[in-house]
Amino acid sequence: MTSRQPLPRRGGHPVPRTKRGSPFPGRSLSGQRPPTQLRFRLLRFLALLVTVLGFGTGALVAWATAHPDWASRLPALLPPLAEIPAPRAQAKAAQQRPPLPQEPQLQRDPFALAPLASLSYVPAIMYHDVVAGRKQVWFDTTVAELRQHFEAIKQAGLTPIRIDQLYKHLRDGDPLPEKAILLTFDDAYLGLYENAYPLLKEYNYPATYFVQTGFVGVPTDKDHFTWDQMREMDASGLIDFAAHTVNHPPDLRLLDDTRLRREVVDCKSKLEQELGHPIHYFAYPEGNRDERVKQYLAEAGYRMAFTMDPGFTGQSPNLLEVRRFNQFRLTEAIVGARTSTLGRSPDYWLDGTRPLALTDEVIDGVRILTIRGGRAATVHAERRYEVRTLVQRYQADAGINGSFFSIPWINSASNVMVGPVMAANHKTFIPGRPEDDRVIRGRPLVLLGRDRLRFVPFDPDTMTQLDNLRQLMPDVTDLFVAGLWLVKDGQALSPAEIDSFRLSSAAEFRPRAFFGVDKQDQVVIGVTKTHVNAAILASLLPKTGIREAVLLDSGFSTSLVYQGEILATGHAGPNQPSRPVPHAILLYDLTRLWREDPQQQASANSPGNRLEGLVQLLPSGDQEMAKAQLESILAGQRLLRRGERGPAVVAVQLGLSRLAAQQGRLDLLPSGPDGVYGQELAQAVAELLLDDTPLVAGTATPSSGGDAIDAQLLQRLLERVNLAPASVLVDTRLERPTWPLERKPTRKLLPRAALE
């Protein structure tokens, strides 16, 4: 008796067999589908795919028809190119991205604060009625209280200013007294004429009265001054009048368009008619506003409007939302009042003839290393390198990591910087990304010429084109945006001033890097070996003789290199390289460059002398080992093959980089910072040594000589390197430009008509 096989189960239930015995319909016992079934399913899948593609294509055509300008808008959606403008980089970018049109110069936002204004702490104080006797409401101020306030202002050394002065400071960065304050009084009360006005005349303090025109001369719960009294105060030169609507509605946001226009426009017209001069300023009743209300003010021609939001005017979001303290917070306003002096941005004429000097000192428990002297230049590489690699490549004596780059991830090779940049190695102005530029308004823009240095607050509205920046420094060769000011005019910035730059990492304790100029007109680069925050660093630098200094990228990026040795690093291990960076500041000792006579080097024809010239590009500690390895190659005893690493490989890299710089080939930066004989080094050998004529970048193949460097190839390298000029980035001449040494700081880059 034959036993039956149990039925296979699917999900706990028996599955019936097919005629051929398979438990699954359409399959044989071997699990294969019949050819007819496969073809049918394939055709059904293709039909479904065609249907989906058809719907997608139709939707895309419909969208393109509704947006005829889609092609012109496409480039604006792409990030700006920030690669080094070398042949290989340009070829690669051309394959990956369409060409981007030149961005036109932006018109400045008429309600944006000047960069300098955000660094100042100028309070505006809001009063209402001033009464001789008992207060009627809690926000009244008695004459005795107002006198006490004026005495406190006087004793603290504050200077009351006109509202026009504040506007020009907030809008254009015009200078103000060291501690400025604006006094404002709302609501046109009669007490402002009878009680406040005499006291203002006694102290000779200017003030601004915000007036609701429908209440002038009209008694309500309180009396209000008349038009004749307003004209008297206006003629005194102490009182400025500004708009406060017609009928003082408590919330302008709730009004319909017709009434809102009347409250905003008619008030301005009535004041101008009665006083005989323009009215430019406004105060929101109870501080209430929204975007629609601000738009009506802008269309009516107001230049500035005040809220009831507490805070200093320079920290306002824009000129249509200027902050004010009420009279009960006068002490807070007085204590914090300070006008920034950063607008004074003189040219520092540097003494580049002094040899480099290293200083290692401990101040208040913080170890600080500085290198001073020489002539400075910056490098913006096509990707990220260790600072020591860039110092070696461009034959500098010292170097430090540069400013902040946009993508901080360790494994990224991006060279995109935060803000505009121009460096001596590529001499091309690269604008910053708009999203970054908006954030860094007011941060120090560093301008470097051959022998002069200048620090100015960055303005994204007017400093996005090189022509504008050349109005500040005609011979500018390098520029970048630093993190914040640390020292100005020999004085440390306060913690509040440092906070105003809104640099998120400023309060963190980490190794710090900085760049500046000292009182002997020497350029200075330096780091802290002790972990400190920006405020502590700022407090210490004046004690080292620093005249002006800015903060560079810090933490893991911190790296100070001198004579080939890593003196400071962002890592814990000694002499351990910091993370690679795309930007660095290099220092050159002109006395060393003058001692090196290229003609004498070219006349040294013996292989030994030529070899010395190559290994001298290395740090002193690596020269002997590299020389021994290279001599064995010249003797035919060994080859330098791919995959090898060490000082001999680095020496070959630096020699090839020097040849590349001679041909203007900034894209040939072989093998990277680890000193490995790899594909890039082989490519450079093929393009620079295997043909007597310069090749088109990327066209040579390293097959003939890229597998190994033998005695013949090394000999050719030595001959060419010793005949090539040094790949330094600074001019070794001493002549200065012909324009006058004393130049007044340029306050505005564009004519006022162009800005408005």
Summary of the structure (lengths in Angstrom):
residues: 756
radius of gyration: 35.5
end to end distance: 105.3
largest distance: 127.8
contacts: 2455
relative contact order: 0.09
helix: 35%
strand: 19%
